[in-house]
Amino acid sequence: MKDEDWNCLFFHDVDLIPEDDRNLYTCDKFPKHASIAMDKFGYKLPYKSYFGGVSALSPEQYMKMNGFPNNYWGWGGEDDDIAVRVALSGQLISRPSVRYGRYKMIKHGHDKGNEQNPKRFNLLAKTRRTWRQDGMNALRYNLLSKELLPLYTNITVDIGSEKGFHPMT
């Protein structure tokens, strides 16, 4: 983020398609959970603190919660960790109207190499103790490439891997 002047960061599951263009892709006063009504969940939140799917944060909001956790590998738990970080950093969650925040999920199988994380519940239970140490302030990576394209910038990095979780390690 230090090399760019972004005013809004969007985090978007690739399998979610917005159904209403009145759900504006902009940041709000608080971290925004944009995908509040997915067909997968009957167009309702599965639970009150759900923050998965599509979210938008200003760089200041993102840094205030110390970014995203680095200790999740595989699928599951990271969205709930992020919601806890928002609350622990003293921020509220903003949401659009249920009429506008509607998304269709493209049906697909689980991705190979992105298996369900067996450690997700243990990690989530530790978030209150670890969020200040595990996030942007502890992120380590090697920049492999940065390609500026007309509609987006494609940044490829190597973040390493956790020994013992991935079959390749």
Secondary structure by P-SEA (a helix, b strand, c coil): cccccccbbbbbcccccccccccccccccccccccccccccccccccccccccbbbbcaaaaaaacccccccccccaaaaaaaaaaaaabbbbbbccccccbbbbcccccccccccccaaaaaaaaccccccccccccbbbbbccccccccbbbbbbbccccccccccc
